[in-house]
Amino acid sequence: MTRKVIVAAAIACAVAAVGASTVLAAGGSLVLGPSFHTRQLAFLGYYDGHKDTYLLTDVSSKSQASALKINYSAALAGVRGAPAQYFVIGRAAAGQLTVFGSEPGEDDYNPIWEEFFVTWKSGIKPQLLVQDDQIKALAKAHKLTLRDAHIVLNAPITKVAKAK
């Protein structure tokens, strides 16, 4: 009977060790501290014709950080290869929002964005911009101007709307 107890204990230890190593290999649980609800401004932006919800947290421009009342991060200025986020400056169509170049679920999504300013050319009637490909095509057709703002923004998309 003692041998059966020892074998059973050894099997139980082996199972526990495998389970523990699986949890650790998967990253284990993170100690995050207590959770609580808070209020934070959220915004809407277009991606491929639908509206996603996003937050603003940090930006590489001191003046933009101050104006938006978010964190300034000098380190963000060194980020390269982030997807584009387009902001219309000046004249705009009714209902115009920012336009994202990606969203969660896309291969190139991350919450860090390179800001591009979009300006309609003189004599061109602004139309509602809802897709990054639409913006690029209109720029190629010389109907609007795209300018790299050389500003990097941390603006995670927190809710992806269903495409229509």
BELRAHU-V614464 format. One record per residue. BURIAL is # if it has 9 or more other C-alpha atoms within 8 Angstrom, else .. Layout:
{{BURIAL} {BURIAL}}
This chain:
{{.} {.} {.} {.} {.} {.} {.} {.} {.} {.} {.} {.} {.} {.} {.} {.} {.} {.} {.} {.} {.} {.} {#} {.} {.} {.} {.} {.} {.} {.} {.} {.} {.} {.} {.} {.} {.} {.} {.} {.} {.} {.} {.} {#} {#} {#} {#} {.} {#} {#} {#} {#} {#} {#} {#} {#} {#} {#} {#} {#} {#} {.} {.} {.} {#} {#} {.} {.} {.} {#} {.} {#} {#} {#} {.} {#} {#} {.} {.} {.} {.} {#} {#} {#} {#} {#} {#} {#} {.} {.} {.} {#} {#} {.} {.} {#} {#} {#} {#} {#} {#} {#} {#} {.} {.} {.} {.} {.} {#} {#} {.} {#} {#} {#} {#} {#} {#} {#} {#} {#} {#} {.} {.} {.} {.} {.} {.} {#} {#} {#} {#} {#} {.} {#} {#} {.} {.} {#} {#} {.} {.} {.} {#} {#} {#} {#} {.} {#} {.} {.} {#} {#} {#} {#} {#} {#} {#} {.} {.} {#} {.} {.} {.} {.}}
